[in-house]
Amino acid sequence: MDKNSLETNLKELESIVSKMEQGDMALEESIKSYEKGMVLLKLCQDSLKEIEHKVLVLSAENTLEQFKSANE
């Protein structure tokens, strides 16, 4: 499976989850979709870890700072 962008992988994962939640897939198709979803989930987690690492490296003075959301 290609290492697409985080956004692309998330969209594909959401599509798989949506189809599976409908409940009208055959068992074999559900298993294949589940397997593909797990691969996509791992790719998304790896992408997020890489992004987190980049943010830490780029943070001012290389200090670990608490990230605050826009709502805080």
Buried (B, 14 or more C-beta within 10 A) or exposed (E): EEEBEBEBBBEBBEEBBEBBEEEEBEEEEBEEBBEBBEEBBEBBEEBEEEEEEEEEEEEEEEEEEEEEEEEE
